[in-house]
């Protein structure tokens, strides 16, 4: 197929816009992680990056119709769709979970944060549990989250709990053996959000009962991440 000057101009615009959109979406999270901008700014960057990606994909299709070279036009189309699709999927995921950020295996008596409170000076979400309304939303969305029973004494359970936390890459802030409490912080890989976790261990029969609470420092919705974190942690603890 022969080249067309008009198609080439449209293609160049599509390629430039697709690359810019891809970079905006890809760097939004790391920019927050390394303190270059606020996470709400990153969300805005991602949103406009998605718009730009959609426009780039449309221009790439027009370029193809205008007989622009197929390979670079296809590249612009793919880059544009990727820049548009990532934030779209993220947004759809957010709509499928409740807008909460505090998850606990015991919503009647959630484990309390103690030592880690001093590390949350910049947090916008309080450590006080939100009560029955938050609990009801959690139970509807994550009915599988339950306390874990271990067939070991509380002291041994706490050692196992600390080992599992470190294996998952959490920063262990406190191990309070007399109270059966472990506190740790997990940092998300892309945005660098810091979420805090408290593990409470109590005697139960001949073994121990383990309850876990995971709380985001910022943001209204956690996109289901705190529930996933607790599931992953309990599974590791169960199989330790």
N, C-alpha and C positions, 0 to 999 in steps of 0.2 A: 504494500500500500504506500503510495507516495506521500511525502511530507507536505504540510500545509502551514504557511506562516502564521495564520490566525490560530490554528490548532496548537502550534508550537508556543505561542505567547500564553495561551490558556494553560497549556501543560506546565510551563515554567511557573506560572502563578500557583497552580495546584500543588506542584512539588514543594515550592517554598512554604506555602501555607500548611501542607501536611507535615513537613519537618518541624515547623514552629509549633504546631499543635501537639505533635508527639513529644517534643521536648518539654512543653509546658505541663503536660499531663505526667510525664515521667519524673520531672524534677519537683513537682509540687510537694510531694511527701518528703523527700530528702531535704528540701529547703526548710521545712518545719523542723525536721530532726536536728539540723545543724544550726538552728537559731536564726536563719536568714529572714523569716517572716512568721507571722502568727498562723496557726492552723486554719483559722477562718479565711485568711488570705489565700491559703493553699486551696481551700475548697472553691473559692472564686476563680482561681487560676485554672483549676481542673474543669470547672463548668464552661468557662470561655474557651478552654482548649478543646473541649468536646464539640462546642459549636463550630470552632474553626476546622476541626477534623471532618465534621459533616459537610461543611462547605467545600473543603478540599476534595472530598470524595465525589461530590457533585461536579466540581470543575474537571476532575479527572475523567468522568464519564463524558462530559461535553467535549473534552479534548479528544477522546477516542472517536466520538462521532465526527469531529472535525478533522479526522485523519492524522492526528499526532502520532508519533512513534509509540507503538503498543507497550513495549517493555517499561519505559519510564512512566507512562500513563498508568499502567497496572500497579507499579510501585507506589505512585501517589495515591491511587485508590486504596491500596491495602493499608498504607500508613494513615490515611484519613479515617478509614473505618476503625483501625485499632485505637486511634486517639479518641474517637467518638464512643466506641464500644466499651472501653474500660470503665470510664465514669458512669456510663449507662448501667452496666451490670452492677456496679457498686451501689448506685442509687436504688436499683431494683432490690438488691439484697437488703438495704436499709428498710425498705417498705415491707419486707416479709418478717421482720422481728419487731417486738415492742420497743418504743423509745425510752428504754431504761438503761442504766449503766451500773447497777449494783445487784449482784447475783449471789445467792447464798443457798447452801444445802439445807439450812435450818432458817426458815423465814419467820418462825415464831420467836426464836431466840438467836438472832444472827451473831456469829463470832464478832467480838469487838476489836477494833484497832487500838493499840496502845502506843508502842514505841514509834511506829511509823508515822504517827500524826505530825511529829516534828519535821518530817521530810515533805509534808504536803502544804507548805506555806504558799505556794503558787497555785494550788489546786482551786478550781471553781466549784467542784462537787464536794459537798460535806461528807464527813464520815458517819454522821447519824443516819441510821436506816430509815427509808421512806415510809415504812409501815404497810398496812394491809393492802393498799391500792397497788403498790409496787409488787408485793407478794403475789397478788392475784394475777397480774400481768405475767409474772415469771412462771407461775404454775400452768397457765394456759399455753405459754410458748415452749417451756422446757420442763414438761412433767417428769422427765427421767432423772432430774437432778435430785439425788437423795444422799443422806449420810452414808459413809462407808464403815463397815465393821471389819476390824482386823483381829486375828486370833493371836495377838501379842499384847504384852502389858503396855501401858501408856508411855513409859520411858523408852521402850524399844520402838514403839510406834512413832514417837517424836523423832528419833534418830533416822528412821526410815523416811519420814516426811521431809526432813531437811535434805537428805540425800537425793530424793526425787526432785525437790525444788531446784537444787543445784544442777542436776542432770538436764533439766529443762532450760537452763540458762538464767534462772531467776537470781536476783541479788538478795541474799538472805540478810535481813536487817536485824532480826532478833530471834533468839531461841530461848524461851522462858520455860525451862523444864518444870519448875514447881507448879506453874499455871497450865502446863500442857499447851503452850501457845507458840506458834511459829509465824513470823511476819516477813514478807518478802515483796520485792518489786520486780515486775516483768516489763521490759521495754519492747514495744512493737517494732518490727524490723523496718517498715517503710517510713512511717511518720515519726517514729521515735516516741510515741505516746507512752507515758508511764502509768501502769495500772498496778494497784496494790492488792496483795493477797494476805489473808490471815487464815491460818489453819488452827483449829481448836481440837484437842484430843482429850477425851474423858473416858473413865473406866466404863465398860459395858460388859456385864457378865464376867467371863474369864478373860476377856480381851479388851478392846478399845473401840470407841466410836470416834470417827473422824468427820468433822464438819469443815467446810471450806467456804470462804467468802472472797469474791473478787470484785474490786471497785475501781472504776476509771477515775482519773484525777480531773479530766476535762471532757466536755461534750455531753449532750443529752442522751444520744443513742450510742451504744457500743457496737452496733452492727452484729450483735450476737457473739462478740469475741470473748466476753467474760464467761459465758456458758461453755464455749468451746474450750477455754483454758481450764476450767474446772473439770470437765469431762476428761481431758487429756491427762491432767494431773492425777485424778482418781484412778484412771486406768493404769498409769505407771505405778502408783502406790499399791494397787491391787496385785500387780504382777511382780512386785519387787521381791 
